[in-house]
């Protein structure tokens, strides 16, 4: 599976603490093996985020993404729950 990163995702990722970056990398590996692994709590978003999905990175952080096509994932944003606002 191919992963594309939005410029917004990259900017937010660079500002995160190294501990969280490591956790994101670990969860991304799980995500690429099984998008719907129970540990990630992958779910479809609604409202203004309709068409997007989210998965958990630890308790506090989330990654918003979309399925660009069958073989490509586009990571849109990363942050705490405030990314939904």
C-alpha positions as CSV (number, residue, x, y, z in Angstrom):
1,X,0.0,0.0,0.0
2,X,1.3,3.5,-0.9
3,X,1.0,6.3,1.6
4,X,0.9,10.0,0.7
5,X,1.3,12.8,3.2
6,X,-0.4,16.2,2.9
7,X,1.8,19.3,3.6
8,X,-0.5,19.9,6.6
9,X,0.3,16.5,8.0
10,X,4.0,17.0,7.5
11,X,4.0,20.4,9.3
12,X,2.0,19.0,12.3
13,X,4.1,15.9,12.5
14,X,7.4,17.9,12.7
15,X,6.1,19.8,15.7
16,X,5.3,16.7,17.7
17,X,7.5,15.3,20.5
18,X,9.9,12.5,19.5
19,X,8.0,10.1,21.8
20,X,4.8,10.7,19.8
21,X,6.6,10.5,16.5
22,X,7.9,7.0,17.5
23,X,4.4,6.0,18.4
24,X,3.0,7.2,15.1
25,X,5.7,5.3,13.2
26,X,4.8,2.1,15.1
27,X,1.0,2.6,14.5
28,X,1.6,3.4,10.9
29,X,3.3,0.0,10.5
30,X,0.3,-1.7,12.1
31,X,-2.0,0.4,9.9
32,X,-0.3,-0.7,6.7
33,X,-0.5,-4.4,7.6
34,X,-4.2,-4.2,8.7
35,X,-6.1,-0.9,8.3
36,X,-8.8,-2.0,10.7
37,X,-6.6,-3.6,13.4
38,X,-8.6,-3.2,16.7
39,X,-5.7,-1.5,18.4
40,X,-6.0,1.5,16.0
41,X,-9.8,2.0,16.5
42,X,-10.1,3.0,12.8
43,X,-13.5,4.7,12.2
44,X,-15.3,6.7,9.5
45,X,-15.8,10.4,10.3
46,X,-19.1,12.3,9.9
47,X,-20.2,15.9,9.6
48,X,-17.7,18.3,8.1
49,X,-15.2,15.4,7.9
50,X,-17.5,13.2,5.8
51,X,-15.5,11.0,3.5
52,X,-12.5,10.9,5.8
53,X,-11.4,8.3,8.3
54,X,-9.4,8.4,11.6
55,X,-7.3,6.0,13.6
56,X,-5.8,6.4,17.1
57,X,-2.2,6.9,18.1
58,X,-2.2,6.2,21.8
59,X,-5.0,7.6,23.8
60,X,-4.6,11.3,22.9
61,X,-3.6,11.5,19.3
62,X,-5.4,10.8,16.0
63,X,-4.5,10.6,12.4
64,X,-7.1,11.7,9.8
65,X,-6.8,10.0,6.4
66,X,-8.7,9.1,3.3
67,X,-8.6,6.2,0.9
68,X,-7.4,7.8,-2.3
69,X,-7.9,4.5,-4.1
70,X,-7.6,0.8,-3.6
71,X,-3.8,0.9,-3.0
72,X,-3.2,4.4,-1.8
73,X,-3.9,6.1,1.6
74,X,-3.6,9.9,2.0
75,X,-2.7,11.0,5.5
76,X,-4.4,14.4,6.0
77,X,-3.7,15.5,9.5
78,X,-2.3,14.5,12.9
79,X,-2.9,15.9,16.3
80,X,-5.0,15.6,19.5
81,X,-8.7,15.5,19.5
82,X,-8.7,19.2,18.7
83,X,-8.1,18.3,15.0
84,X,-11.8,17.5,14.8
85,X,-12.7,21.2,15.5
